Structure formats: C-alpha cells, structure tokens
C-alpha cells in the first residue's frame, strides 16, 4: 500500500493478472471489499488490459504445432467415433493387469504454456501502465497550461478595461473629500522686492471678534525684525485681499505671516501666527 493507505497501481496490475501468491492476494481482496477508490482503480486496470489485448493482432500457429501439442497431451488429433461398451461386452479385467489410469495433461507442458501467456500479458500490462502514466502526466500538464492561459487572459482583459477607463474622454472624474469638513483658511502673497509691491489674496478666513483685524507681516531675509505690511478684514464669505503698492523698506523676503491684531494694527506680531509661508 502507499502513503494514502491505498493499493499501488503496480500491485493492482499483478492482482488482475493473477500473478500474486495467495498470501499476497488475500490482503488485496480484503482491502477491495471496503475501498471504493481501489475497486474503481482495479476496474480501470482491467479495462486497460482488455483494450491492449484487443489491440494485438492474432498470430497463426505454425503448421504441425497443434498436432504435436495434442499428441503430447494424449488427445485425439481429430474427432473420432468412440464405441460404447455395454457391461456384457466389456472385457473382463485381468487380475494381473491394473486398469489403465485416465490420461492427464502433463502439468509441465501446461505450466510452460501458462507462463508464456502470462509473460506476454505482463509485458502488455507494463506497456499499458507506461502509456497510462504518460497520459496522466500529459493531462496534468494540459490542465496547468489551461489554468495559466485563463489567468493571463483575465489579467489582459482587466488591463484593457483599466486603460480604456483612464483614456475615455467621456469618463467622469470626481475628487472625493471629507463630507462637511470645515474649510481651511488659505492665502497667497505675491511680492516684488524691487518695487516693494505686495498683493495678498485670502479665502475661508474665520470671522473676527469685534475690534480685531488680520495683519500681514514680511519676515526679512536679513534677519531684521518683521515688517508690518498692512491690516485687513474678511467679508461674510471669509474672503479678503490686500494691495500694498510700495512696501516701506522694500527688502528681500524670507517668509510671510498673518496674525490677529487689535484694530489699527500692532508694532510687532502677536503670537500665534495663524498662516505662514516662504518663497519657493
């Protein structure tokens, strides 16, 4: 038996050819009584043997072989008429001569012929087993190739669909954001150091308390104290703009910042800085 507690195909083949001894065949028969899988495998082995047996062309016996064989086993070469002896007509047996023993087929001759037949059958069975193993291997390889081909075809189809969606001019493109998320204040400053011209555009600014304004600060690149660039207040939508035609000092800017200050502005920024940014 193999690791799966089933009978090996080679043993089933020998069992089907009756080449196992009684001691070897007994456990095989006992296992077949309770194992449907091995019983089915035995049926397939016998089917293969029958198929290969039918595929062999019959070979005629050489002339004279049949007669020599029949003469060797003591059988008549052709049908003859056998006289029927009645008890009265039957000759009396001589007390000195024992009745002739009935003729028996020489076991040696039959054994040789049987062994030759089984040898031919075993050879055909070995060929059948080899063909069957090759067939199973080819079927497994074909199944693997078909699976790989189907997977590759599915992946190619998915890639074509993805490319078609990305390049389709009629496709709808939507940016997804957090629903009802609070708007984030943002501002952009455009500054010309040579002329000192400064433009600020802000959006989504939070409303200010009474008496408060936003103030823009320029942080000089030289490390000098921040320069006040002007104050502003947002409208009802949180939008605001500030234009400074010519900023006092007209220095190179390291960064810009916005703070919340008292109305009229402050001489220095009041922490914290609400918005900040540096030139790219």
C-alpha positions as semicolon CSV with decimal commas, in nm:
position;residue;x (nm);y (nm);z (nm)
1;X;0,000;0,000;0,000
2;X;0,102;0,360;-0,049
3;X;0,113;0,651;0,197
4;X;-0,261;0,711;0,146
5;X;-0,347;0,356;0,269
6;X;-0,448;0,251;-0,085
7;X;-0,312;-0,027;-0,305
8;X;-0,042;0,074;-0,554
9;X;-0,132;0,053;-0,922
10;X;0,152;-0,198;-0,979
11;X;0,004;-0,433;-0,717
12;X;-0,344;-0,397;-0,869
13;X;-0,194;-0,486;-1,206
14;X;-0,031;-0,802;-1,068
15;X;-0,358;-0,889;-0,890
16;X;-0,555;-0,850;-1,215
17;X;-0,303;-1,076;-1,394
18;X;-0,330;-1,336;-1,111
19;X;0,046;-1,314;-1,058
20;X;0,023;-1,264;-0,682
21;X;0,056;-1,556;-0,445
22;X;-0,239;-1,646;-0,229
23;X;-0,064;-1,491;0,070
24;X;-0,012;-1,164;-0,123
25;X;-0,357;-1,161;-0,285
26;X;-0,555;-1,214;0,040
27;X;-0,496;-0,865;0,188
28;X;-0,563;-0,710;-0,153
29;X;-0,904;-0,881;-0,174
30;X;-0,984;-0,776;0,184
31;X;-0,896;-0,413;0,108
32;X;-1,100;-0,410;-0,213
33;X;-1,413;-0,515;-0,021
34;X;-1,413;-0,186;0,173
35;X;-1,240;0,062;-0,061
36;X;-1,440;0,206;-0,349
37;X;-1,141;0,401;-0,480
38;X;-0,918;0,096;-0,521
39;X;-1,209;-0,105;-0,664
40;X;-1,258;0,160;-0,929
41;X;-0,883;0,168;-0,999
42;X;-0,884;-0,213;-1,043
43;X;-1,170;-0,181;-1,292
44;X;-0,970;0,076;-1,491
45;X;-0,663;-0,151;-1,488
46;X;-0,868;-0,442;-1,621
47;X;-1,021;-0,214;-1,884
48;X;-0,672;-0,108;-1,998
49;X;-0,561;-0,473;-2,017
50;X;-0,866;-0,563;-2,223
51;X;-0,808;-0,268;-2,455
52;X;-0,446;-0,365;-2,522
53;X;-0,542;-0,730;-2,563
54;X;-0,795;-0,637;-2,831
55;X;-0,537;-0,416;-3,000
56;X;-0,295;-0,711;-3,054
57;X;-0,328;-0,885;-3,389
58;X;-0,376;-1,267;-3,368
59;X;-0,073;-1,470;-3,489
60;X;-0,149;-1,807;-3,659
61;X;0,024;-2,113;-3,518
62;X;0,293;-2,273;-3,737
63;X;0,183;-2,582;-3,926
64;X;0,203;-2,902;-3,719
65;X;0,217;-2,731;-3,379
66;X;-0,143;-2,816;-3,288
67;X;-0,096;-3,184;-3,376
68;X;0,226;-3,215;-3,179
69;X;0,066;-3,047;-2,878
70;X;-0,240;-3,274;-2,883
71;X;-0,022;-3,579;-2,925
72;X;0,188;-3,472;-2,629
73;X;-0,115;-3,439;-2,401
74;X;-0,273;-3,765;-2,531
75;X;-0,579;-3,614;-2,701
76;X;-0,709;-3,724;-3,044
77;X;-0,593;-3,503;-3,330
78;X;-0,941;-3,508;-3,487
79;X;-1,291;-3,608;-3,377
80;X;-1,340;-3,991;-3,382
81;X;-1,625;-4,225;-3,309
82;X;-1,590;-4,380;-2,966
83;X;-1,750;-4,728;-2,928
84;X;-1,989;-4,768;-2,643
85;X;-1,924;-5,080;-2,440
86;X;-2,205;-5,243;-2,254
87;X;-2,135;-5,432;-1,935
88;X;-2,178;-5,758;-2,119
89;X;-1,944;-5,664;-2,399
90;X;-1,682;-5,510;-2,180
91;X;-1,371;-5,736;-2,146
92;X;-1,302;-5,877;-1,806
93;X;-1,020;-5,721;-1,623
94;X;-0,719;-5,936;-1,578
95;X;-0,615;-5,979;-1,218
96;X;-0,256;-5,930;-1,319
97;X;-0,309;-5,611;-1,519
98;X;-0,434;-5,299;-1,345
99;X;-0,681;-5,077;-1,529
100;X;-0,513;-4,806;-1,726
101;X;-0,519;-4,472;-1,546
102;X;-0,706;-4,197;-1,723
103;X;-0,482;-3,981;-1,933
104;X;-0,381;-3,645;-1,770
105;X;-0,245;-3,335;-1,927
106;X;0,122;-3,307;-1,844
107;X;0,143;-3,030;-1,593
108;X;0,485;-2,933;-1,718
109;X;0,353;-2,862;-2,068
110;X;0,058;-2,664;-1,937
111;X;0,280;-2,477;-1,691
112;X;0,515;-2,371;-1,969
113;X;0,229;-2,257;-2,188
114;X;0,061;-2,075;-1,900
115;X;0,384;-1,898;-1,806
116;X;0,436;-1,789;-2,166
117;X;0,085;-1,646;-2,179
118;X;0,122;-1,465;-1,851
119;X;0,462;-1,329;-1,958
120;X;0,305;-1,184;-2,272
121;X;0,018;-1,041;-2,069
122;X;0,258;-0,894;-1,814
123;X;0,463;-0,732;-2,090
124;X;0,148;-0,581;-2,239
125;X;0,044;-0,467;-1,891
126;X;0,377;-0,292;-1,836
127;X;0,336;-0,111;-2,167
128;X;-0,023;-0,023;-2,075
129;X;0,090;0,112;-1,736
130;X;0,359;0,324;-1,901
131;X;0,111;0,465;-2,151
132;X;-0,133;0,537;-1,870
133;X;0,128;0,723;-1,663
134;X;0,227;0,926;-1,972
135;X;-0,141;1,004;-2,033
136;X;-0,193;1,120;-1,675
137;X;0,120;1,339;-1,692
138;X;0,005;1,496;-2,019
139;X;-0,342;1,559;-1,878
140;X;-0,192;1,729;-1,570
141;X;0,037;1,946;-1,786
142;X;-0,254;2,039;-2,012
143;X;-0,471;2,133;-1,714
144;X;-0,191;2,353;-1,574
145;X;-0,138;2,522;-1,911
146;X;-0,512;2,586;-1,949
147;X;-0,527;2,739;-1,600
148;X;-0,230;2,967;-1,670
149;X;-0,375;3,069;-2,005
150;X;-0,711;3,155;-1,849
151;X;-0,540;3,361;-1,575
152;X;-0,329;3,551;-1,831
153;X;-0,635;3,620;-2,045
154;X;-0,827;3,754;-1,744
155;X;-0,537;3,981;-1,645
156;X;-0,505;4,114;-2,001
157;X;-0,879;4,187;-2,012
158;X;-0,859;4,373;-1,680
159;X;-0,563;4,580;-1,805
160;X;-0,752;4,675;-2,123
161;X;-1,053;4,785;-1,920
162;X;-0,837;4,994;-1,689
163;X;-0,660;5,165;-1,979
164;X;-0,989;5,230;-2,153
165;X;-1,135;5,392;-1,841
166;X;-0,833;5,617;-1,790
167;X;-0,828;5,736;-2,152
168;X;-1,203;5,764;-2,214
169;X;-1,290;6,133;-2,269
170;X;-1,646;6,068;-2,150
171;X;-1,534;5,928;-1,815
172;X;-1,645;6,128;-1,509
173;X;-1,362;6,231;-1,278
174;X;-1,456;6,325;-0,922
175;X;-1,237;6,433;-0,631
176;X;-1,363;6,286;-0,305
177;X;-1,330;6,487;0,014
178;X;-1,439;6,450;0,374
179;X;-1,813;6,528;0,382
180;X;-1,899;6,856;0,557
181;X;-1,536;6,908;0,662
182;X;-1,463;7,262;0,786
183;X;-1,292;7,481;0,529
184;X;-0,928;7,555;0,586
185;X;-0,811;7,917;0,569
186;X;-0,564;7,983;0,289
187;X;-0,380;8,284;0,148
188;X;-0,135;8,364;-0,131
189;X;0,110;8,657;-0,130
190;X;0,274;8,795;-0,446
191;X;0,569;9,021;-0,375
192;X;0,807;9,221;-0,599
193;X;1,119;9,312;-0,391
194;X;1,248;9,563;-0,649
195;X;0,940;9,785;-0,630
196;X;0,805;9,673;-0,293
197;X;0,465;9,587;-0,448
198;X;0,273;9,327;-0,247
199;X;-0,060;9,157;-0,325
200;X;-0,238;8,923;-0,081
201;X;-0,548;8,717;-0,162
202;X;-0,704;8,508;0,119
203;X;-1,004;8,275;0,141
204;X;-1,205;8,088;0,402
205;X;-1,080;8,311;0,684
206;X;-1,258;8,276;1,015
207;X;-1,472;8,568;1,128
208;X;-1,304;8,809;1,372
209;X;-1,429;8,930;1,706
210;X;-1,527;9,298;1,724
211;X;-1,221;9,528;1,744
212;X;-0,991;9,268;1,579
213;X;-0,822;9,262;1,236
214;X;-0,581;9,040;1,047
215;X;-0,233;9,178;0,985
216;X;0,025;9,070;0,724
217;X;0,392;9,056;0,815
218;X;0,706;9,034;0,598
219;X;0,997;8,847;0,756
220;X;1,319;8,995;0,604
221;X;1,585;8,757;0,475
222;X;1,848;8,970;0,651
223;X;1,719;8,868;0,992
224;X;1,579;9,215;1,071
225;X;1,255;9,241;1,273
226;X;0,926;9,164;1,092
227;X;0,788;9,443;0,874
228;X;0,414;9,526;0,904
229;X;0,262;9,509;0,553
230;X;-0,099;9,610;0,635
231;X;-0,424;9,505;0,802
232;X;-0,743;9,363;0,650
233;X;-1,077;9,202;0,742
234;X;-1,263;8,922;0,561
235;X;-1,609;8,958;0,412
236;X;-1,905;8,739;0,500
237;X;-1,764;8,452;0,288
238;X;-1,421;8,462;0,453
239;X;-1,252;8,622;0,152
240;X;-1,013;8,917;0,170
241;X;-0,748;9,095;-0,036
242;X;-0,470;9,344;0,038
243;X;-0,270;9,553;-0,210
244;X;0,041;9,741;-0,100
245;X;0,176;9,947;-0,395
246;X;0,511;10,014;-0,234
247;X;0,610;9,845;0,091
248;X;0,824;10,051;0,321
249;X;1,178;9,921;0,317
250;X;1,142;9,705;0,002
251;X;1,365;9,430;0,141
252;X;1,414;9,070;0,033
253;X;1,158;8,844;0,199
254;X;1,239;8,522;0,382
255;X;0,876;8,447;0,471
256;X;0,528;8,597;0,524
257;X;0,288;8,554;0,814
258;X;-0,061;8,656;0,923
259;X;-0,163;8,726;1,283
260;X;-0,472;8,851;1,461
261;X;-0,421;9,200;1,599
262;X;-0,625;9,485;1,758
263;X;-0,791;9,724;1,515
264;X;-0,526;9,961;1,373
265;X;-0,251;9,701;1,386
266;X;0,046;9,633;1,615
267;X;0,416;9,730;1,603
268;X;0,514;9,362;1,638
269;X;0,337;9,032;1,563
270;X;0,111;8,888;1,834
271;X;0,154;8,515;1,868
272;X;0,044;8,275;1,741
273;X;0,100;8,314;1,367
274;X;-0,219;8,190;1,202
275;X;-0,088;8,146;0,845
276;X;0,274;8,136;0,727
277;X;0,466;8,061;0,409
278;X;0,805;8,104;0,239
279;X;0,901;8,173;-0,123
280;X;0,951;7,857;-0,325
